[in-house]
Amino acid sequence: MSAGGPDLFVVCKSCGSEVSPYITECPYCGNRLRKRAPKIDREGRVAEKRLRRSPRPSLPRLRAGEIPGIRADARPYATIALVLAGLVGCLLWRTSLITLSEVAIVGKPSGHWWRVVTAAFTYDNTGYAFVTLSAIGLFGWLIERRHGAASVLLLFVVGGVGGLAATAALYSVPIALGANGAALALLVAWAMPDLLELRAGQEIEGDLIGTAVFAAVLLLMPLAAKEASWLAGGVGMLTGIVFGLPLARAARR
């Protein structure tokens, strides 16, 4: 057999005779060499059929009730909606449709208390928006995967909107917007199970160092963005503790 050339013969497994590679039966003993005549390529070589690779095995999505104590796999729709609403709030007031004072807390809201809600989705500082929405996206997804969408929405409303409402009520000339309180509420609530295990002397799986850095940046955000409220951040942390403790204990049970 020459290198790169066609096969000159094949050996019959029954009688050991050398026969042509283009026949289906051995002419000496009648043994079946192959099921059908082989295909010949342009260079005169036998073109063997390539075996198809079997698809890699993959695990199906976790269904509801399949494993006790673990929630079914689902998209974090509540978290996605909150992050998208924040992204819209970064851009909407910059159009000619509305002004910043119509959606943010700039002075006492008076009869326009709905601004404490719209202010939670409004940002006029790109860095403030990036850090806050990143925290909401990360810890909101983790909370939603562990406890469901209702927990995420509750923490956002109480920690974020509640923090802005407290700022509007207690400051004489309040200026506040963004959801730093909501981000801290979600962060603290997620960290509560690890903090409880750490207090009990047990090993933890979460990255509390990275979480602490995230928390420090959010807490100190009013130094870089004046529109971020110190009081809203404090209300967010308190909300995370108050709601995070029962959620952590429920998850342990």
C-alpha positions as a printed Julia matrix, in Angstrom:
253×3 Matrix{Float64}:
   0.0     0.0    0.0
   1.61    3.3   -1.1
   1.54    6.34   1.15
  -1.46    8.53   0.33
  -2.6     6.11  -2.39
  -5.53    3.69  -2.56
  -5.54    0.42  -0.57
  -4.21   -2.41  -2.82
  -5.94   -5.22  -0.96
  -7.73   -6.24   2.21
  -7.31   -9.51   4.09
 -10.29  -11.81   4.45
 -10.81  -12.6    8.13
 -12.18  -16.06   7.29
  -9.56  -17.58   4.95
  -6.74  -15.01   5.17
  -6.64  -14.37   1.42
  -5.71  -10.99  -0.01
  -8.65   -9.65  -2.02
  -9.69   -6.4   -3.69
 -10.98   -3.69  -1.37
 -13.83   -2.94  -3.82
 -15.77   -6.2   -3.46
 -18.34   -7.19  -0.84
 -17.65  -11.01  -0.69
 -14.43  -13.02  -0.64
 -14.11  -14.94  -4.02
 -12.27  -17.8   -2.31
 -14.48  -18.67   0.66
 -17.6   -16.53   0.13
 -17.21  -14.69   3.44
 -19.08  -11.4    3.63
 -16.5    -8.61   3.75
 -18.88   -5.63   4.03
 -22.6    -4.94   3.69
 -22.33   -2.8    0.56
 -19.69   -1.7   -1.91
 -17.48    1.08  -0.54
 -17.58    4.63  -1.85
 -14.48    5.76  -3.73
 -13.13    9.3   -3.34
 -11.45   11.33  -6.1
  -8.04    9.9   -5.27
  -9.24    6.33  -5.58
  -9.29    5.62  -1.85
 -12.07    3.93   0.03
 -14.06    6.61   1.81
 -15.11    5.19   5.14
 -18.23    6.57   6.8
 -17.46    8.83   9.72
 -19.11    7.99  12.98
 -21.37   10.68  14.38
 -20.44   11.95  17.77
 -23.12   11.32  20.32
 -24.37   14.48  22.02
 -22.92   15.25  25.41
 -25.21   14.25  28.23
 -26.84   17.2   30.0
 -28.94   17.42  33.11
 -32.54   18.61  32.67
 -33.8    21.68  34.49
 -34.77   21.09  38.1
 -38.53   20.73  38.43
 -40.68   21.94  41.3
 -40.67   19.47  44.2
 -38.02   17.22  42.61
 -35.54   17.75  45.45
 -36.98   18.77  48.84
 -35.6    22.07  50.12
 -34.32   23.24  46.71
 -36.38   25.56  44.52
 -37.01   24.68  40.89
 -34.8    26.32  38.26
 -36.45   29.48  36.96
 -35.38   32.78  35.47
 -35.06   35.62  38.0
 -37.84   37.65  36.43
 -38.3    40.01  39.39
 -34.6    40.86  39.53
 -34.41   41.34  35.77
 -37.42   43.67  35.88
 -35.9    45.8   38.66
 -32.56   46.13  36.87
 -34.23   47.01  33.56
 -36.4    49.61  35.3
 -33.24   51.15  36.76
 -31.6    51.25  33.33
 -34.66   52.97  31.91
 -34.54   55.46  34.79
 -30.94   56.31  33.88
 -32.03   57.45  30.43
 -35.67   58.53  30.59
 -35.22   61.81  32.44
 -32.5    62.82  29.99
 -35.1    62.95  27.21
 -37.52   65.82  26.69
 -40.42   63.75  28.04
 -39.81   64.46  31.74
 -37.44   66.39  33.98
 -35.36   65.06  36.85
 -37.4    66.95  39.44
 -40.56   65.15  38.28
 -39.24   61.67  39.12
 -36.64   62.27  41.87
 -36.87   63.68  45.39
 -35.74   67.28  45.07
 -37.19   69.09  48.07
 -40.3    67.99  49.91
 -42.55   65.89  47.64
 -45.65   67.54  49.15
 -48.59   65.88  47.43
 -46.38   63.97  44.99
 -45.43   61.08  47.27
 -45.31   58.73  44.32
 -41.89   60.27  43.63
 -40.41   58.11  46.39
 -41.17   55.17  44.08
 -39.91   56.67  40.82
 -36.82   58.03  42.59
 -35.76   54.45  43.39
 -35.38   53.84  39.62
 -33.76   57.17  38.75
 -30.0    57.85  38.5
 -28.06   60.89  37.32
 -24.62   59.45  38.13
 -23.26   56.62  35.97
 -20.96   55.21  38.66
 -23.73   55.25  41.24
 -26.07   53.48  38.8
 -23.49   50.86  37.85
 -22.62   49.86  41.42
 -26.21   49.88  42.67
 -27.73   48.01  39.74
 -24.89   45.47  39.81
 -25.6    44.77  43.47
 -29.34   44.51  42.85
 -28.74   42.16  39.92
 -26.3    39.9   41.78
 -27.88   39.66  45.23
 -31.42   39.92  43.9
 -30.76   36.89  41.69
 -29.29   34.97  44.64
 -32.23   35.85  46.89
 -34.76   35.01  44.18
 -33.12   31.65  43.53
 -33.22   30.87  47.25
 -36.54   32.37  48.38
 -38.49   33.43  45.29
 -39.52   36.65  43.54
 -41.8    37.91  46.35
 -38.84   38.18  48.74
 -36.87   40.27  46.25
 -39.75   42.66  45.65
 -40.47   42.99  49.38
 -36.84   43.8   50.2
 -36.66   46.31  47.35
 -39.84   48.11  48.38
 -39.11   48.25  52.12
 -35.38   48.88  51.86
 -35.29   51.05  48.74
 -38.59   52.89  48.56
 -38.91   52.92  52.36
 -35.43   54.44  52.71
 -36.26   57.2   50.24
 -39.55   57.87  52.0
 -37.72   58.22  55.33
 -35.26   60.63  53.71
 -38.08   62.73  52.27
 -39.87   62.82  55.61
 -36.95   63.53  57.95
 -34.74   65.89  55.95
 -35.75   69.54  55.75
 -34.61   69.89  52.13
 -34.24   66.31  50.88
 -32.4    65.46  47.66
 -32.34   61.74  47.02
 -32.63   59.22  44.23
 -31.4    55.76  43.37
 -31.84   52.43  45.17
 -28.76   52.15  47.36
 -31.08   51.17  50.23
 -32.62   48.36  48.2
 -29.18   47.08  47.15
 -28.03   46.97  50.79
 -31.25   45.25  51.87
 -30.75   42.48  49.32
 -27.04   42.15  50.14
 -27.54   41.9   53.91
 -30.49   39.5   53.57
 -28.41   37.2   51.36
 -25.45   37.29  53.77
 -27.51   36.51  56.89
 -27.32   32.66  56.59
 -23.52   32.8   56.3
 -23.27   35.26  59.18
 -25.36   32.95  61.38
 -23.19   29.94  60.48
 -20.03   31.97  61.05
 -21.3    33.0   64.48
 -21.99   29.34  65.3
 -18.41   28.42  64.35
 -19.4    26.53  61.21
 -17.79   26.62  57.79
 -19.42   28.88  55.2
 -19.63   28.61  51.42
 -20.35   32.24  50.54
 -17.75   34.92  49.79
 -18.26   37.26  52.74
 -15.1    39.24  51.94
 -16.37   40.22  48.5
 -19.8    40.9   49.99
 -18.26   43.16  52.64
 -16.41   45.15  49.95
 -19.67   45.57  48.01
 -21.44   46.69  51.2
 -18.7    49.21  52.04
 -18.9    50.76  48.57
 -22.67   51.09  48.82
 -22.52   52.53  52.34
 -19.93   55.13  51.33
 -21.64   55.97  48.04
 -23.05   59.31  49.38
 -19.46   60.58  49.56
 -19.13   60.24  45.78
 -22.77   60.8   44.76
 -24.54   63.45  46.81
 -27.93   62.24  45.64
 -27.38   58.9   47.39
 -28.95   59.1   50.85
 -27.14   58.02  54.03
 -30.49   57.44  55.7
 -31.74   55.28  52.81
 -28.62   53.14  53.13
 -29.2    52.7   56.86
 -32.84   51.77  56.33
 -31.73   49.25  53.7
 -29.27   47.55  56.05
 -31.88   47.39  58.83
 -34.39   45.93  56.37
 -31.89   43.27  55.33
 -31.37   42.24  58.95
 -35.06   42.25  59.91
 -36.19   40.24  56.88
 -32.98   38.27  56.38
 -33.06   36.58  59.78
 -36.43   34.81  59.34
 -35.57   33.96  55.73
 -32.28   32.41  56.85
 -33.94   30.39  59.6
 -36.66   29.22  57.22
 -34.01   28.07  54.74
 -32.17   26.13  57.47
 -35.38   24.33  58.44
